[in-house]
Amino acid sequence: MNTLREATLQDLPEMLAIYNEAVLHSTATFDLEAQTLEERTTWFHNHGGKYPLIVAELDGKVAGYACLSPFRAKPAYAYSTELSIYIDAGFRGCGIGSALMTDILNRAAALGYHTVISGLVGGNEASRRLHEKFGFAYIGAFQEVGLKFGEWQDVHFYQLFVNKKS
């Protein structure tokens, strides 16, 4: 059974393993070196409250996580947030991403955000399909802004309004 819940410090080693797999083997993140537990502990403490961090747990194992983060630091951006989702390689294609997306978007709406923004590296078709499934619209791309694995990477931006007055 899949359980969605707030992340705890005890989840951090499993979340670190998920993230570091993405760092070392994908372009999903532009970090170039594996993160340490200390670095991810600092990251963890930047979440909570207005910036939830949730995990999907399957059979007692963290199968993936999602979080909201500040979109930009200036005060006028307070009602915009950036979404990140990472799934354990062994659980991809099992519906974990959809479950996390549903929960985190509900939280974003309840927290009063106006819009949720995601940056997806070009070619990440699974993430693109997930975002489009939930109604995110493609709003543009920054071309060749990251150099990873010896190749220039584009970042495509997707946006969803969660609290928009008609």
C-alpha atoms as one frame of an Amber mdcrd trajectory, in Angstrom:
protein
   0.000   0.000   0.000   1.267   3.430  -0.926   1.324   5.941   1.939   1.836
   9.673   1.429   3.062  11.631   4.432   5.255  14.466   5.624   8.932  13.613
   5.340  10.898  13.107   8.546  14.617  13.252   9.262  14.562   9.436   9.417
  13.594   9.442   5.699  16.609  11.524   4.737  19.067   8.680   3.967  16.572
   7.120   1.514  15.735  10.512  -0.016  19.468  11.188  -0.353  19.948   7.895
  -2.209  17.085   8.762  -4.593  18.499  12.228  -5.211  22.081  11.062  -5.660
  20.969   8.447  -8.199  19.462  11.323 -10.191  22.624  13.410  -9.768  24.921
  10.649 -10.987  22.792   9.038 -13.696  20.346  11.601 -15.094  19.932  15.200
 -16.096  16.890  15.637 -13.803  19.071  17.804 -11.569  21.974  20.026 -12.513
  23.989  19.066  -9.438  27.161  17.424 -10.744  28.380  15.661  -7.595  26.583
  13.444  -5.121  25.307  15.339  -2.111  26.338  14.514   1.443  23.916  13.765
   4.248  24.965  17.061   5.847  24.122  19.022   2.674  20.729  17.347   2.352
  20.016  17.922   6.051  20.388  21.652   5.426  18.074  21.289   2.396  15.567
  19.330   4.515  15.416  22.094   7.143  14.508  24.631   4.436  11.188  22.804
   4.035   8.069  22.545   6.142   5.177  24.918   6.653   4.720  26.914   3.450
   7.213  24.631   1.681   6.025  21.062   2.317   8.222  18.039   1.753   6.336
  14.758   1.400   7.309  11.148   0.772   5.565   8.216  -0.835   6.214   5.085
   1.199   5.684   1.627  -0.266   6.223  -1.501   1.819   8.173   0.520   4.394
  10.530   2.047   1.810  10.623   5.637   0.575   9.661   5.247  -3.087   9.801
   8.943  -3.937   9.350  12.451  -2.653   7.974  15.827  -3.677   8.472  19.321
  -2.347   7.564  22.918  -2.889  10.300  25.539  -2.751  10.460  29.306  -3.165
  10.243  30.248  -6.846  12.248  33.447  -6.372  13.354  35.383  -3.290  11.672
  38.757  -3.937   8.420  39.369  -1.984   6.179  39.758  -5.049   6.834  36.063
  -5.853   5.304  34.902  -2.537   2.293  33.287  -4.250   4.385  31.323  -6.740
   6.211  28.120  -5.860   8.510  25.656  -7.581   7.756  21.936  -7.599  10.247
  19.067  -7.512   9.486  15.341  -7.662  12.015  12.505  -7.508  11.162   8.803
  -7.761  13.352   5.844  -6.761  14.528   4.108  -9.964  12.958   0.832  -8.802
   9.516   2.417  -8.476   9.275   4.446 -11.675   6.181   3.702 -13.731   4.226
   2.485 -10.685   2.016   5.556 -10.178   4.160   7.071  -7.421   4.665  10.296
  -9.394   0.919  10.756  -9.902   0.196  10.136  -6.224   2.859  12.624  -5.150
   1.700  15.181  -7.727  -1.919  14.963  -6.557  -0.966  15.447  -2.918   1.552
  18.265  -3.428  -0.798  20.210  -5.724  -3.587  19.917  -3.149  -1.187  21.272
  -0.550  -0.138  24.122  -2.852  -3.774  25.144  -3.324  -4.514  24.876   0.415
  -1.454  27.017   1.197  -2.849  29.768  -1.020  -0.349  29.601  -3.858  -1.513
  31.118  -7.117   0.794  29.174  -9.427   3.154  26.201  -9.401   6.178  26.170
 -11.715   8.407  23.269 -12.741  11.642  23.273 -14.707  12.174  20.050 -16.676
  15.322  19.220 -18.551  14.749  18.710 -22.253  14.139  15.068 -23.132  12.643
  14.071 -19.755   9.527  12.611 -21.365   8.218  10.873 -18.236   8.223  14.136
 -16.296   6.721  16.041 -19.230   3.866  13.525 -19.520   3.257  13.661 -15.762
   3.032  17.441 -15.755   0.771  17.551 -18.793  -1.485  14.879 -17.234  -2.103
  17.288 -14.356  -2.815  20.265 -16.596   0.543  22.030 -16.536   1.115  24.184
 -19.610   4.449  24.524 -21.385   5.477  28.197 -21.088   8.939  28.289 -22.644
  12.525  27.128 -22.447  15.980  28.341 -21.624  18.296  26.769 -24.175  21.675
  25.261 -23.333  21.767  26.608 -19.782  23.327  23.558 -18.126  26.345  21.475
 -19.076  26.016  17.916 -17.802  27.587  14.689 -19.035  29.468  16.745 -21.632
  26.305  18.001 -23.332  24.391  21.265 -23.183  20.958  20.870 -21.593  17.799
  22.915 -22.105  15.297  23.591 -19.315  11.614  23.629 -20.241   9.223  25.445
 -17.931   5.717  24.283 -17.104   3.131  26.185 -15.090  -0.164  25.352 -13.389
  -2.544  27.823 -11.776  -3.905  26.294  -8.573  -5.821  29.337  -7.263  -6.902
  31.480 -10.183  -9.993  33.607 -10.183 -11.989  33.410 -13.399
